[in-house]
Amino acid sequence: MECPNCGRANSPYVLQCECGYGFSTASQHEELVLAQERYKPIVQTNLASLGARLVAQLIDSLIALFVAVLFLSVSTSGVAWVGVLLAWAYILFCDCFPGGRSIGKRALYIAVVDEHTGGFCKPWQSFVRNITLSILAIIDIAFIFTDSRQRLGDRLAHTIVVKV
């Protein structure tokens, strides 16, 4: 649902927008809490496939690589570092783009959402899930083969990747 205060798109299961606007009255609160409880089993059947996640990650990595190479080709050291920093920032924060969807995830119709509320991925969640992947790589990815399909970074950030 769209927030009338800031215009941000929110999951229909959140009680409050990030800007602080509350979507429910006290009487609606109970209904929304029940909706959140019903949300979990629905999400478990709507998890993104491993293949879709892999291809989306590959697309996002290629975008970051392209940005870094583009800036590195300019040859001035100050500008080159800007490109590397932009590429790194993209990798770390791409999952908090509108709708919890990086460019790669948007292309494959998947999104990163909060596992408890169904709200879209917040910047801190995107950072936690992607810094873990950057540092622990293979160890982080190994966790994706569990029933919940959550990498270690997803578990730490309390996120899941779902089909949109």
C-alpha positions in Angstrom: 0.0 0.0 0.0 1.2 3.5 -0.8 1.9 5.8 2.1 -0.3 9.0 1.9 2.4 10.8 3.8 5.6 10.2 1.8 4.3 8.2 -1.2 6.6 5.2 -0.5 5.3 1.7 -1.5 4.8 -0.6 1.5 3.9 -4.2 1.9 0.2 -4.6 2.9 1.3 -6.3 6.1 3.3 -3.5 7.7 1.7 -1.4 10.4 3.8 1.7 9.9 5.7 3.3 7.0 9.4 4.1 7.5 8.5 7.8 7.6 6.4 7.1 10.7 2.9 7.2 9.2 0.7 4.5 10.9 -1.6 2.6 8.5 -4.0 1.3 11.1 -6.3 2.4 13.9 -6.3 0.5 17.1 -9.3 -1.6 15.9 -7.5 -2.6 12.7 -4.3 -3.5 14.6 -5.6 -6.9 15.6 -6.5 -7.7 12.0 -3.1 -6.7 10.7 -1.3 -8.8 13.3 -3.4 -11.8 12.2 -2.5 -11.0 8.6 1.2 -11.0 9.5 0.8 -14.4 11.1 -0.9 -15.7 7.9 1.9 -14.1 5.9 4.6 -16.5 7.0 3.2 -19.7 5.4 2.3 -17.9 2.2 5.9 -16.6 2.0 7.3 -20.1 2.5 5.6 -21.2 -0.6 6.6 -18.1 -2.5 10.4 -18.2 -2.0 12.5 -17.3 -4.9 14.3 -20.1 -6.7 18.0 -20.7 -6.2 18.5 -20.2 -10.0 16.7 -16.8 -10.0 18.7 -15.7 -7.0 22.0 -16.7 -8.6 21.2 -15.0 -11.9 20.1 -11.8 -10.1 23.3 -11.8 -8.1 25.3 -12.3 -11.3 23.5 -9.3 -13.0 24.1 -7.1 -10.0 27.8 -8.1 -9.9 28.2 -7.4 -13.6 26.7 -4.0 -13.1 29.1 -3.2 -10.2 32.0 -4.5 -12.3 31.0 -2.3 -15.3 30.9 0.8 -13.1 34.3 0.0 -11.6 35.9 -0.7 -14.9 34.3 2.4 -16.5 35.8 4.7 -13.8 39.1 2.8 -13.7 39.5 3.4 -17.5 39.4 7.1 -16.9 42.9 6.7 -15.4 43.0 9.5 -12.9 43.5 7.9 -9.5 40.9 10.1 -7.7 38.2 9.3 -10.3 39.1 5.7 -10.3 38.5 5.3 -6.6 35.1 7.0 -7.0 34.1 4.2 -9.4 35.3 1.5 -7.0 33.4 3.1 -4.1 30.2 3.5 -6.3 30.5 -0.2 -7.3 31.0 -1.3 -3.7 28.1 0.9 -2.5 25.8 -0.6 -5.2 26.7 -4.1 -4.1 26.0 -3.3 -0.4 22.8 -1.3 -0.8 21.2 -2.5 -4.0 18.6 -4.6 -2.2 17.0 -1.5 -0.5 16.1 0.0 -3.9 12.4 0.6 -4.2 10.4 -2.5 -3.7 13.3 -4.4 -2.2 14.6 -5.0 -5.7 18.0 -4.5 -7.1 18.3 -4.2 -10.9 19.1 -8.0 -11.1 16.2 -8.9 -8.8 13.8 -6.6 -10.8 14.8 -8.4 -14.0 14.0 -11.8 -12.4 10.8 -10.7 -10.6 12.2 -11.4 -7.1 12.5 -9.1 -4.1 14.1 -9.0 -0.6 11.6 -8.5 2.2 11.7 -8.5 6.0 10.9 -12.1 7.2 8.8 -10.9 10.1 6.8 -8.0 8.6 6.9 -8.6 4.8 8.1 -5.0 4.5 10.7 -4.1 1.9 14.4 -4.4 2.7 15.8 -1.5 4.7 19.3 0.0 4.0 20.7 -1.6 7.2 19.3 -5.0 6.2 20.8 -4.7 2.7 24.1 -3.8 4.2 24.2 -6.7 6.6 23.1 -9.3 4.1 25.6 -8.1 1.4 28.6 -7.4 3.6 28.3 -11.0 4.9 28.3 -12.3 1.4 31.3 -10.1 0.5 33.4 -11.3 3.5 32.3 -14.9 3.9 31.3 -15.8 0.3 31.2 -19.6 0.1 30.3 -20.0 3.8 27.5 -17.5 3.4 26.2 -19.2 0.2 26.2 -22.7 1.7 23.3 -21.6 4.0 21.1 -21.1 1.0 20.6 -24.8 0.6 18.5 -25.0 3.8 14.6 -25.3 3.7 14.3 -21.5 4.3 16.6 -20.7 1.4 18.3 -18.0 3.6 22.0 -17.2 3.2 23.8 -16.4 6.5 23.4 -12.7 5.6 19.6 -13.2 5.2 19.5 -14.8 8.6 21.5 -12.0 10.2 19.4 -9.3 8.5 16.1 -11.2 9.0 15.3 -11.1 5.3 14.0 -13.5 2.7 13.9 -13.4 -1.1 10.5 -14.0 -2.6 8.9 -14.1 -6.0 7.1 -10.9 -6.9 
